[in-house]
């Protein structure tokens, strides 16, 4: 299971390692292979609509634990990848746009220092 925080690291424990960067983490785990788990405190109070949009994208594009990842850019200020050739994502403040080609990319979800595209 991949996760950002849970009841042992966050909530009443106060060990918020992802403070104000939770959505960058969710953009990663909800687009990449694995079995992601969403922390109840996040979905219920903090960033519900953004997480819901990423969950919807994951289901709509049928991303799963064996999805294929191609890292397109990995630099100090940006990480970008294309998953199953139908979802592109970037985290970090650096610039990235998915490559133009036969795929028509449209922005699915974006927020502070992350952006996710999908093919139509």
C-alpha positions in Angstrom: 0.0 0.0 0.0 1.3 3.5 -0.9 0.3 6.3 1.4 1.2 9.9 2.3 0.2 10.0 6.0 -1.8 7.9 8.3 -3.0 7.9 11.9 0.5 7.0 13.1 2.3 9.8 11.4 -0.3 12.6 11.3 -3.6 13.5 12.9 -3.0 13.5 16.7 0.6 12.4 16.4 1.6 15.7 14.8 4.3 14.3 12.5 3.2 16.1 9.3 6.0 15.4 7.0 4.0 16.5 4.0 2.7 19.7 5.5 1.3 21.9 2.7 2.6 19.4 0.1 0.0 16.7 0.5 -1.4 17.2 -2.9 2.0 16.7 -4.6 2.2 13.4 -2.8 -1.3 12.4 -3.8 -0.7 13.4 -7.4 2.2 10.9 -7.3 0.6 7.9 -5.6 -2.8 8.3 -7.3 -1.2 8.3 -10.8 1.5 5.8 -10.3 1.5 2.0 -9.9 0.6 0.7 -6.5 -2.3 0.3 -4.2 -2.8 3.9 -2.8 -4.5 4.6 0.5 -6.0 8.0 1.2 -5.8 9.3 4.8 -9.2 9.8 6.2 -8.3 13.2 7.7 -7.3 14.4 4.2 -10.4 13.2 2.3 -12.8 14.3 5.0 -11.5 17.8 5.9 -8.6 19.2 4.1 -8.3 18.6 0.4 -11.4 16.6 -0.5 -12.2 17.9 -4.0 -8.6 17.6 -5.3 -8.2 14.1 -4.0 -11.7 13.1 -5.4 -10.7 14.5 -8.8 -7.5 12.4 -8.7 -9.4 9.3 -7.6 -11.9 9.8 -10.4 -9.0 10.1 -12.9 -7.3 6.9 -11.6 -10.6 5.0 -12.1 -11.5 6.6 -15.4 -8.1 5.8 -16.9 -7.9 2.4 -15.3 -4.6 3.0 -13.6 -3.5 0.0 -11.5 -0.7 -1.6 -9.5 1.0 -2.8 -12.7 0.7 0.4 -14.7 3.7 1.4 -16.8 5.6 4.5 -15.8 8.0 6.4 -18.2 9.8 9.2 -16.4 9.9 12.1 -18.8 11.8 14.6 -16.6 13.6 14.4 -13.3 15.4 17.6 -12.2 15.9 19.5 -9.0 12.6 21.4 -9.3 10.4 19.1 -11.3 9.5 15.4 -11.6 7.3 14.4 -14.6 6.1 11.0 -15.8 3.7 9.5 -18.3 1.7 6.6 -17.0 0.2 3.9 -19.4 0.6 6.5 -22.2 -2.7 8.0 -21.1 -1.9 10.1 -18.0 0.9 12.6 -17.6 1.8 14.3 -14.4 4.3 16.7 -12.9 5.2 17.7 -9.3 7.4 20.5 -8.3 7.5 24.2 -9.3 9.5 23.6 -12.5 8.0 23.7 -15.9 6.7 20.7 -17.8 4.2 20.0 -20.6 3.5 16.6 -22.0 5.0 16.0 -25.5 2.9 16.9 -28.5 2.3 14.0 -30.8 -0.6 11.7 -31.6 -2.0 12.1 -28.1 -4.3 15.0 -27.3 -3.6 16.0 -23.7 -6.0 18.0 -21.5 -5.5 19.2 -17.9 -7.5 16.9 -15.6 -6.4 18.3 -12.1 -4.0 21.0 -11.0 -3.0 22.7 -7.9 0.0 24.1 -6.0 3.2 22.7 -7.6 1.4 19.8 -9.4 -0.5 19.2 -12.6 -2.1 16.1 -14.1 -3.2 15.6 -17.8 -5.1 12.9 -19.5 -5.6 11.8 -23.1 -9.0 12.3 -24.6 
